[in-house]
Amino acid sequence: MSSRTSAAAAPTVAAAAIPQLLTTQQVAFRLSIARKQVYTLIEEGRLKAINVGRRGAKPSYRIASAEIDRFIRVGGGTHATAAA
């Protein structure tokens, strides 16, 4: 029975290490902004994203949930260097 408990605990630990990736639509909903504004934030470098689309095609971005938390925490993604 203890081997079952250990095996059940392993996926939880592994799942915690994998970041949750959100689409631009999900980010727009979470930040209460338009999807186009999410693309603008990414292009300006204020929001870090991963392009999972094909090269040469329209970008298909994914944003880590932790990045959204950081963006909110710093008050809209202003860089510390920009404030200095």
N, C-alpha and C positions, 0 to 999 in steps of 0.2 A: 504494500500500500504506500510506503514511503517513496518508492520509485515513481509512482504516479504523481505524487505531489511535486517532486522535483521536476518531472517532465512538464507539468502544467505551469510551473513557475518560469521555465526557460522562455517560452514565447512572449510572456509579458515583459521580461527584461529586454529581449531583442526588439520588440515592438516599440519600446520607449526610446530606443536608439535611432529609430528611423523617423526623420522629420515628416510632419504632415504637410503635404504640398497642396496649395489651393489654386484654383483657376482665377483668372482676372475677374470673372463674374462673381465668384465667391468673395474675393477681396473687396470688390466694389460694394457688395451688400454689407460686408462686415464694417467697412469704413463709412458707409452711407454716402457714397460718391458715385458718379457716373463711371461706367467701364472705361470710357475714353480718358478720363482723368487718371485712372490706374496706369494706362499706357504712357501718359505724359510723365507721371512720377517715375516710372521705370526708365524712360528715355532721359530724364534729367538726372538719373542716378540717385534719386532720393529714396527709391524703393528697390531693393535687390531682388532680382528674379532670374530664373533659369529658363532659357529658350529650349523647349523640347520639340520644336517643329523642325521640319526638313530645311536644309540649307537652301537659300534662295527663295523659299516660300514665305508667306506671311508668318511672322513670329507667333508662336503658341507658348505663352509664358506660364510658368508655375512659380508660386511664391510660397516660401516656408512660413508656416504659422508663427514661428518665433520671430521672423522678420516683421510681420504685422504687429506683433507685440512690441518690438523695438521701435517701430515707426510711431506707434501711439505713445509710447513712453517718452520719446524725445520730442514730442509735440509736433508731429507732421514731417519728420524726417529731415529737419534742418541739420546740417553737418556742423560739428563743433568748430571746424576750421573756418566755416563761412561766418560764424558768429564772432570769431576773433579778429 
